[in-house]
Amino acid sequence: MSDTLKATIWAIDPTHSEIKFKVKHLVISTVTGEFKDVRGKVESESDGFAGASVYFEADVNSIDTGNEDRDAHLKSEDFFKADEYPRLTFESKSLKVTGDDEYEMTGDITIRGTSKPITLKAIHGGTVEDPYGNTKAGFEITGELNRKDFGLEWNAVTEAGNVVVGDKVKLALDVQLIKEEE
């Protein structure tokens, strides 16, 4: 019999994870939103994370910006078109160590049926055992994208000539992973 390495699987703990985004509004302020329904997993050939593969998805209908009318508009044809594209996904191509507890994660993000490459920075906050005996790992992940690259084109111009919605979207994810039992 040959020895085969068993992969280590980590699942996103949605109760302890926040998937947030920020976008300029009227050029003068920032609107923050998040996706409440998220899931995903990380699979590595060791207990570490270098070289791991990452898959993530969010339910577009779980978008929450603190304003129901704005959320409904974001789900509409003008933006996410949630009835036809109910999920946004990320699938990694590589996860490289760039420093102490720092990683660069590259992969494809798919929004509204369009996939584009993206590079994200990830900081590993640590790995601990929780009071229930579960092994948990925490990450802060940041990046940005241009919403128009994904067909989220809607905008308006104010009387003063300012656009209502900025093109650049900043991503800020605080993710807690739970190691699956072998």
BELZI-V517408 format. One record per residue. RES is the residue in one letter. PHI is phi in whole degrees, 0 to 359 (none if undefined). NEAR is the number of other ideal C-beta (glycine too) atoms within 10 Angstrom. Layout:
<<RES/PHI/NEAR> <RES/PHI/NEAR>>
//
This chain:
<<M/none/3> <S/263/3> <D/279/5> <T/242/6> <L/283/7> <K/264/8> <A/290/14> <T/267/18> <I/248/16> <W/239/24> <A/253/13> <I/293/23> <D/269/18> <P/295/18> <T/291/7> <H/242/14> <S/232/20> <E/231/14> <I/246/24> <K/246/14> <F/219/19> <K/226/16> <V/216/18> <K/292/18> <H/235/15> <L/59/13> <V/70/13> <I/256/7> <S/216/7> <T/238/10> <V/256/16> <T/249/13> <G/219/18> <E/208/18> <F/254/22> <K/274/13> <D/253/15> <V/229/20> <R/206/15> <G/172/20> <K/209/15> <V/236/23> <E/233/14> <S/228/17> <E/276/13> <S/215/11> <D/284/11> <G/274/13> <F/246/22> <A/302/12> <G/79/13> <A/292/21> <S/256/16> <V/235/27> <Y/230/15> <F/216/22> <E/215/18> <A/231/23> <D/279/15> <V/301/22> <N/291/15> <S/267/17> <I/299/23> <D/216/16> <T/248/16> <G/84/10> <N/216/12> <E/299/9> <D/296/8> <R/295/16> <D/300/16> <A/297/11> <H/295/15> <L/296/20> <K/282/18> <S/282/13> <E/303/12> <D/297/13> <F/234/21> <F/286/24> <K/52/17> <A/300/20> <D/295/11> <E/263/10> <Y/233/16> <P/286/15> <R/230/16> <L/247/22> <T/226/15> <F/224/23> <E/228/15> <S/285/19> <K/251/13> <S/204/15> <L/223/20> <K/247/12> <V/287/14> <T/240/12> <G/178/8> <D/296/7> <D/59/13> <E/242/12> <Y/225/21> <E/243/14> <M/245/22> <T/245/13> <G/181/20> <D/248/13> <I/252/20> <T/241/16> <I/228/24> <R/54/17> <G/80/11> <T/249/12> <S/255/14> <K/219/12> <P/288/9> <I/213/18> <T/243/12> <L/238/22> <K/262/14> <A/230/22> <I/244/15> <H/278/17> <G/281/15> <G/136/9> <T/229/15> <V/218/10> <E/260/10> <D/278/12> <P/298/5> <Y/258/6> <G/88/7> <N/274/13> <T/272/16> <K/237/18> <A/228/20> <G/242/17> <F/222/23> <E/251/13> <I/236/19> <T/227/12> <G/179/17> <E/208/15> <L/214/19> <N/259/12> <R/300/21> <K/291/13> <D/297/14> <F/247/21> <G/82/15> <L/270/22> <E/269/11> <W/307/15> <N/195/13> <A/217/8> <V/241/9> <T/283/10> <E/302/5> <A/279/7> <G/95/7> <N/276/13> <V/280/14> <V/284/13> <V/238/20> <G/290/18> <D/277/15> <K/278/12> <V/244/21> <K/269/16> <L/254/18> <A/219/16> <L/245/23> <D/250/14> <V/241/24> <Q/248/18> <L/255/24> <I/240/17> <K/288/17> <E/283/14> <E/291/8> <E/279/7>>
//
